[in-house]
Amino acid sequence: MKYARMAIEVESPEEYGYDLIRNNLSESSIRDRTIADFGLTIPNLTLLYGEHRGDKRLRELVAAQGSGLSADDVLVTTGAAGALFIISTTLLRPADHLVVIRPNYATNIETPRAIGCQISLIDLKFEDGFAINLDAVRQAIQANTRLVSVTCPHNPTGTMLTREQLDGLVSLTGDLGIHLLVDETYRDLSYDVQLPISSSLADHVISVSSLSKAYGIPGVRTGWLITKDPELYVKFLAAKEQINICGSIVDEWISGAVLEQRDDFLALLRVEMRKRLSIVRDWVASEPMIDWIEPSGGVVCFPKIVADAAFDTKAFYARLLEKHGTYVGPGHWFEMPTNFFRIGYLWPTQDELHAGLEGISKALRD
């Protein structure tokens, strides 16, 4: 494994220092929650080794979100990142090939690179509304392709697959005997239509999610993968056991207690999501140097700077932070051009969001 640090981690706010940022618009999650926000009191838990598959109550709560799934299809992992690492290191070898829709969560690209795999990257295009091109996926598949990787709702663009596109990917990969990985970390943050859990549609499809983004508890390192293929599940379980045996008893108890409040929590959250999206929408409409594809899921968007080739994006990001105290996720975090950047609009307070958007407009012209 040839590991390399990812730009999105090297330049993350927690690495740079939260105290140096006034308006943090770079985060891709809702604002961080506390134990008290969920009204929880942690009981006097026995700190033993937990169930290797994950707490059964937690797995049942996850499975209940899909059709035809059971707790035995769910493997609890150390965040979605842990699930993605398990999947890549289980399914891929250096001689293998995979297809990744880009931009994508960096781990979906960097772990296969560390393994030494050949990767075909299919870039979503602004002029196409960041919509996936199924023909491009089909053409990228090779004889040694083992995996196709997508995210939905998409990070950083906030766009979503249609049901027709999802079914097309499931059918294409199934016909060719290739695994389909769908990172669904933002599934609970859909605005209108919520797609089914992808792994419920076919045995060769693997779903990944976590509580970090939609529930604001990334410090509780709980994620999961779902597969209806029992043999594949055992391989993933073996990988987990060799990495960390089991998860944290405390984390999994908190996660189950949070998911028990899922419906009420998300109902209130979606009201605020729409308010914040409206704020960003109004700003984009008033800012001639910014264009975007309006998101339909998640709490992020990926606008682009409308300027001539002489515009210095590196200087823009520097003065945005140094002069206006505002931090965004630059395009290079996602291996995209630097005239694109990610805005997370539900992690900052409403006042910070307004101030950050104003700072962007000023930094564009300074």
Backbone torsions as a table, in degrees:
resi	resn	phi	psi	omega
1	MET	NA	124.5	179.8
2	LYS	-107.2	86.5	-175.6
3	TYR	-75.6	145.3	172.7
4	ALA	-140.8	138.7	179.0
5	ARG	-67.5	142.1	-178.9
6	MET	-89.1	142.8	-178.6
7	ALA	-57.3	-38.4	-178.1
8	ILE	-64.4	-25.3	177.6
9	GLU	-88.6	-41.7	179.4
10	VAL	-59.6	-38.7	-175.1
11	GLU	-103.0	16.1	-178.9
12	SER	-66.1	153.8	179.1
13	PRO	-57.4	-36.6	-179.4
14	GLU	-68.6	-27.4	175.4
15	GLU	-80.7	-41.2	-178.8
16	TYR	-70.0	-40.5	-179.8
17	GLY	119.9	109.7	-178.9
18	TYR	-59.7	-28.2	-176.9
19	ASP	-70.2	-14.2	-179.9
20	LEU	-95.1	0.0	-176.6
21	ILE	-119.5	123.9	177.9
22	ARG	-86.9	-41.9	-176.2
23	ASN	-123.8	96.9	-175.7
24	ASN	-91.0	99.6	178.8
25	LEU	-105.3	17.7	-175.8
26	SER	-95.4	-14.3	-173.8
27	GLU	-76.5	147.2	-176.6
28	SER	-104.8	15.3	-177.5
29	SER	-124.9	176.2	169.7
30	ILE	-73.7	171.9	-177.7
31	ARG	-66.0	144.9	-177.5
32	ASP	-59.9	135.8	179.3
33	ARG	-101.3	165.7	176.9
34	THR	-114.5	167.4	174.7
35	ILE	-56.1	-42.9	-177.5
36	ALA	-65.6	-30.4	179.1
37	ASP	-58.2	-30.6	-180.0
38	PHE	-98.6	4.9	178.6
39	GLY	65.2	32.8	-173.7
40	LEU	-98.4	143.7	168.1
41	THR	-124.4	115.7	-176.1
42	ILE	-71.1	125.5	-178.7
43	PRO	-72.7	174.7	179.3
44	ASN	-78.7	76.9	-175.0
45	LEU	-73.8	144.1	170.5
46	THR	-80.4	123.5	-172.0
47	LEU	-89.6	62.5	179.0
48	LEU	-91.6	176.4	168.0
49	TYR	-64.0	133.0	179.9
50	GLY	-86.8	178.6	175.8
51	GLU	-60.3	132.3	-176.0
52	HIS	-62.4	-33.5	179.2
53	ARG	-78.3	-15.8	-174.2
54	GLY	111.6	155.9	-179.6
55	ASP	-52.4	129.9	-173.9
56	LYS	-63.2	-40.4	178.2
57	ARG	-58.8	-43.4	179.0
58	LEU	-63.0	-44.1	180.0
59	ARG	-65.0	-36.2	177.3
60	GLU	-65.9	-39.7	179.0
61	LEU	-65.5	-39.0	177.3
62	VAL	-66.5	-47.6	-177.7
63	ALA	-62.9	-32.2	-177.8
64	ALA	-65.9	-14.9	179.3
65	GLN	-77.9	-12.5	-178.7
66	GLY	-119.4	171.4	179.7
67	SER	-98.3	129.7	176.1
68	GLY	75.7	15.9	178.2
69	LEU	-103.2	153.4	175.8
70	SER	-129.1	167.8	178.0
71	ALA	-58.1	-27.3	-178.7
72	ASP	-73.2	-9.3	177.0
73	ASP	-92.1	-8.9	-172.5
74	VAL	-106.2	128.6	173.5
75	LEU	-116.7	117.5	179.9
76	VAL	-77.9	135.9	-175.0
77	THR	-130.7	174.4	177.0
78	THR	-81.9	85.1	-176.1
79	GLY	69.8	172.6	173.9
80	ALA	-64.4	-31.5	179.3
81	ALA	-60.1	-40.4	177.2
82	GLY	-64.1	-39.3	178.1
83	ALA	-63.5	-44.7	-178.3
84	LEU	-65.0	-37.8	178.1
85	PHE	-65.3	-44.1	178.9
86	ILE	-60.1	-44.7	-177.9
87	ILE	-63.1	-48.4	-178.3
88	SER	-63.0	-46.5	-175.8
89	THR	-74.4	-18.4	176.0
90	THR	-84.2	-42.4	-171.5
91	LEU	-91.2	-24.1	-168.1
92	LEU	-112.8	143.0	173.1
93	ARG	-126.2	165.5	-177.2
94	PRO	-56.2	-29.0	-178.2
95	ALA	-82.1	-4.4	-175.4
96	ASP	-87.7	165.1	-179.5
97	HIS	-127.3	145.5	172.8
98	LEU	-138.8	160.6	178.3
99	VAL	-113.6	125.8	-178.9
100	VAL	-123.2	128.2	174.7
101	ILE	-79.6	123.4	-176.8
102	ARG	-117.0	140.8	5.2
103	PRO	-68.0	157.6	-179.5
104	ASN	-152.9	165.1	174.7
105	TYR	-58.8	131.9	-168.6
106	ALA	-54.8	-36.4	-178.5
107	THR	-59.3	-32.7	-179.3
108	ASN	-67.0	-15.2	177.2
109	ILE	-107.3	-45.3	-171.4
110	GLU	-71.2	-36.7	179.0
111	THR	-66.2	-46.3	173.5
112	PRO	-58.8	-35.5	176.3
113	ARG	-63.8	-41.6	179.0
114	ALA	-63.2	-34.3	176.9
115	ILE	-68.6	-32.0	-178.9
116	GLY	104.8	16.7	-178.1
117	CYS	-71.6	157.8	168.6
118	GLN	-86.4	134.0	-176.4
119	ILE	-125.5	129.5	169.6
120	SER	-100.0	119.2	-178.2
121	LEU	-100.4	126.0	177.6
122	ILE	-108.5	110.2	-174.7
123	ASP	-84.0	127.7	172.5
124	LEU	-71.8	138.9	-173.4
125	LYS	-110.5	136.5	178.9
126	PHE	-57.4	-43.8	-176.7
127	GLU	-66.4	-16.2	175.6
128	ASP	-99.7	12.0	-178.2
129	GLY	69.7	25.4	-176.6
130	PHE	55.9	28.7	-180.0
131	ALA	-84.2	142.0	-179.8
132	ILE	-72.5	143.1	179.0
133	ASN	-107.5	106.6	-176.6
134	LEU	-65.2	-33.5	177.5
135	ASP	-64.0	-38.1	178.5
136	ALA	-65.4	-38.7	176.2
137	VAL	-62.7	-46.2	-178.7
138	ARG	-60.0	-43.9	-177.7
139	GLN	-69.8	-25.2	-178.2
140	ALA	-80.5	-17.6	-176.5
141	ILE	-70.9	135.2	-179.3
142	GLN	-118.6	176.3	-178.5
143	ALA	-63.0	-29.8	-177.9
144	ASN	-102.7	17.5	177.8
145	THR	-70.5	130.6	-179.1
146	ARG	-114.1	-19.0	-170.4
147	LEU	-154.1	141.0	168.4
148	VAL	-118.1	130.6	-173.1
149	SER	-120.7	125.1	177.7
150	VAL	-136.4	163.5	172.3
151	THR	-124.5	143.2	178.9
152	CYS	-160.3	125.1	-9.1
153	PRO	-56.7	152.5	-167.4
154	HIS	-86.1	136.8	171.9
155	ASN	-112.1	118.9	22.5
156	PRO	-107.6	5.4	-170.1
157	THR	-84.5	-23.0	-176.7
158	GLY	78.8	6.0	178.4
159	THR	-83.8	164.2	-177.9
160	MET	-130.8	151.3	168.0
161	LEU	-68.2	147.8	167.3
162	THR	-80.6	164.1	177.5
163	ARG	-62.0	-36.2	178.8
164	GLU	-63.6	-41.5	178.8
165	GLN	-67.3	-41.4	178.0
166	LEU	-62.0	-47.0	179.0
167	ASP	-61.6	-35.7	178.3
168	GLY	-64.4	-41.8	177.8
169	LEU	-66.3	-42.1	178.6
170	VAL	-61.2	-44.5	-179.0
171	SER	-66.8	-46.1	-178.4
172	LEU	-59.9	-50.7	-177.7
173	THR	-69.5	-36.3	178.3
174	GLY	-63.9	-42.9	-180.0
175	ASP	-61.9	-30.7	-176.4
176	LEU	-98.3	0.3	179.1
177	GLY	70.6	33.6	-178.0
178	ILE	-112.2	142.0	175.9
179	HIS	-74.9	142.8	174.8
180	LEU	-112.9	121.7	176.9
181	LEU	-103.9	123.2	177.2
182	VAL	-118.4	111.7	176.3
183	ASP	-81.3	109.1	-173.6
184	GLU	-109.6	30.2	-175.2
185	THR	-56.1	-28.6	-177.4
186	TYR	-102.2	12.3	-174.7
187	ARG	-56.7	-39.5	-179.1
188	ASP	-73.3	-4.5	178.9
189	LEU	-107.3	30.2	173.8
190	SER	-76.7	143.5	-177.7
191	TYR	-81.1	-46.4	-175.2
192	ASP	-122.8	-78.5	-177.6
193	VAL	-84.8	126.6	174.3
194	GLN	-106.1	119.7	-179.9
195	LEU	-70.5	157.7	176.0
196	PRO	-66.0	157.0	171.2
197	ILE	-59.4	123.2	-169.3
198	SER	-60.2	-38.2	-178.1
199	SER	-67.7	-13.6	176.4
200	SER	-75.4	-12.1	-173.9
201	LEU	-87.8	-25.3	-178.1
202	ALA	-166.8	154.3	-175.9
203	ASP	-69.2	-22.9	-176.7
204	HIS	-87.5	-1.3	-178.3
205	VAL	-96.8	136.6	-180.0
206	ILE	-119.4	126.8	176.7
207	SER	-104.4	146.7	177.0
208	VAL	-132.3	140.3	175.5
209	SER	-157.4	-179.9	178.6
210	SER	-162.1	179.9	177.3
211	LEU	-100.5	0.3	-172.6
212	SER	-66.6	-47.2	-169.5
213	LYS	-86.1	-50.8	-173.9
214	ALA	-79.5	-19.5	-175.9
215	TYR	-115.7	-3.6	174.3
216	GLY	67.4	32.7	179.5
217	ILE	-129.1	56.2	-179.9
218	PRO	-64.5	-20.8	176.7
219	GLY	-72.0	-16.1	170.1
220	VAL	-92.7	104.1	-169.0
221	ARG	-81.6	72.5	-178.3
222	THR	-124.0	121.6	171.5
223	GLY	-139.3	-172.7	179.1
224	TRP	-162.8	159.7	168.2
225	LEU	-122.0	152.6	-179.5
226	ILE	-129.7	128.4	173.3
227	THR	-144.1	139.3	177.2
228	LYS	-91.7	1.0	178.4
229	ASP	-88.9	107.3	-174.3
230	PRO	-63.8	-34.8	179.2
231	GLU	-68.5	-41.9	178.1
232	LEU	-65.7	-38.6	178.5
233	TYR	-57.1	-44.3	-179.0
234	VAL	-63.5	-36.7	177.3
235	LYS	-65.5	-42.3	177.7
236	PHE	-64.6	-39.5	178.5
237	LEU	-63.2	-40.8	178.1
238	ALA	-61.4	-40.9	178.1
239	ALA	-63.0	-45.0	179.7
240	LYS	-60.7	-44.2	-177.8
241	GLU	-63.3	-32.7	-179.8
242	GLN	-79.7	-21.2	179.1
243	ILE	-85.8	-53.4	-176.6
244	ASN	-146.9	17.9	176.4
245	ILE	63.3	-63.9	-176.7
246	CYS	-150.8	175.7	177.7
247	GLY	-91.1	-176.6	179.2
248	SER	-79.1	128.8	176.2
249	ILE	-57.0	-42.7	-177.9
250	VAL	-67.4	-47.7	180.0
251	ASP	-59.0	-42.8	-176.1
252	GLU	-72.8	-32.0	175.3
253	TRP	-65.5	-46.5	178.2
254	ILE	-60.1	-43.7	-177.9
255	SER	-61.0	-43.4	177.6
256	GLY	-63.5	-41.0	-179.9
257	ALA	-65.9	-35.7	177.6
258	VAL	-69.2	-45.0	-178.6
259	LEU	-65.9	-24.9	175.3
260	GLU	-66.0	-20.4	178.0
261	GLN	-99.7	10.6	-169.3
262	ARG	-51.7	-52.9	-172.6
263	ASP	-63.4	-47.5	-179.8
264	ASP	-66.4	-40.8	-179.1
265	PHE	-62.8	-47.4	-177.0
266	LEU	-69.8	-33.2	178.7
267	ALA	-60.3	-44.2	177.9
268	LEU	-70.3	-38.9	-177.6
269	LEU	-63.5	-40.4	-176.7
270	ARG	-66.1	-29.1	174.7
271	VAL	-62.4	-46.2	179.8
272	GLU	-69.2	-35.8	177.3
273	MET	-56.9	-45.4	-178.6
274	ARG	-66.3	-37.3	177.2
275	LYS	-61.9	-46.5	-177.5
276	ARG	-67.6	-40.6	177.0
277	LEU	-59.9	-38.7	178.5
278	SER	-62.5	-38.2	177.5
279	ILE	-61.7	-46.1	-179.6
280	VAL	-67.5	-40.1	178.9
281	ARG	-58.5	-45.1	179.8
282	ASP	-65.2	-38.1	178.7
283	TRP	-65.3	-45.7	179.3
284	VAL	-59.8	-41.7	-179.2
285	ALA	-63.1	-28.2	-177.4
286	SER	-95.1	-6.2	-174.4
287	GLU	-111.7	101.6	-175.7
288	PRO	-67.0	-16.2	-179.7
289	MET	-91.9	7.7	179.7
290	ILE	-127.9	137.4	171.9
291	ASP	-131.3	158.1	-176.9
292	TRP	-156.8	167.7	165.8
293	ILE	-108.1	115.4	-175.2
294	GLU	-62.1	131.6	-178.0
295	PRO	-71.9	152.4	176.2
296	SER	-119.3	3.6	177.6
297	GLY	-163.5	160.1	-178.2
298	GLY	78.1	-172.1	179.5
299	VAL	-129.1	34.7	178.2
300	VAL	-134.1	159.1	170.7
301	CYS	-141.4	167.4	-172.2
302	PHE	-134.1	68.5	-178.1
303	PRO	-70.1	164.2	175.9
304	LYS	-124.3	151.1	177.7
305	ILE	-82.0	128.8	177.4
306	VAL	-98.2	101.8	-177.4
307	ALA	-157.2	167.3	180.0
308	ASP	-77.9	173.3	-173.9
309	ALA	-63.4	-19.2	-178.1
310	ALA	-79.2	-10.6	-178.1
311	PHE	-64.7	129.0	-175.7
312	ASP	-93.8	98.9	-177.2
313	THR	-69.6	-34.1	179.1
314	LYS	-61.7	-43.6	178.6
315	ALA	-67.4	-35.0	177.8
316	PHE	-59.5	-49.6	-178.8
317	TYR	-63.9	-36.7	-179.6
318	ALA	-64.9	-48.3	-178.6
319	ARG	-73.8	-27.6	176.3
320	LEU	-59.0	-42.5	-179.4
321	LEU	-81.7	-49.5	-172.3
322	GLU	-71.4	-37.0	-176.5
323	LYS	-95.3	-33.6	-173.4
324	HIS	-115.8	1.2	173.6
325	GLY	62.8	25.4	-174.4
326	THR	-115.9	134.4	-177.0
327	TYR	-120.7	128.3	175.9
328	VAL	-125.7	172.7	179.3
329	GLY	-95.8	101.3	-176.2
330	PRO	-64.4	155.6	-175.2
331	GLY	-55.3	-31.9	-177.1
332	HIS	-67.6	-16.4	173.0
333	TRP	-59.5	-26.5	-174.2
334	PHE	-116.1	16.8	-177.7
335	GLU	58.2	37.0	178.1
336	MET	-117.9	164.2	179.5
337	PRO	-57.4	149.2	-174.2
338	THR	-77.9	-2.9	173.0
339	ASN	-82.1	-1.5	170.3
340	PHE	-101.8	149.4	173.7
341	PHE	-152.8	153.0	-179.4
342	ARG	-94.6	134.1	171.4
343	ILE	-113.3	125.0	169.5
344	GLY	-99.9	121.2	-169.9
345	TYR	-108.9	7.7	177.0
346	LEU	-120.0	-6.1	174.0
347	TRP	-79.1	-44.8	178.0
348	PRO	-70.4	159.8	170.3
349	THR	-67.8	167.1	179.4
350	GLN	-61.2	-40.7	178.5
351	ASP	-64.8	-40.2	178.1
352	GLU	-66.1	-36.3	177.7
353	LEU	-63.6	-49.0	178.1
354	HIS	-58.1	-45.9	-178.2
355	ALA	-65.5	-38.3	179.4
356	GLY	-66.0	-42.9	178.6
357	LEU	-64.2	-40.5	176.4
358	GLU	-63.5	-39.1	178.1
359	GLY	-62.9	-39.0	177.6
360	ILE	-61.0	-46.9	-179.7
361	SER	-59.9	-41.3	-179.6
362	LYS	-69.4	-42.5	-178.9
363	ALA	-65.9	-27.3	176.8
364	LEU	-64.9	-24.0	-172.8
365	ARG	-114.0	-10.5	-178.1
366	ASP	-60.6	NA	NA
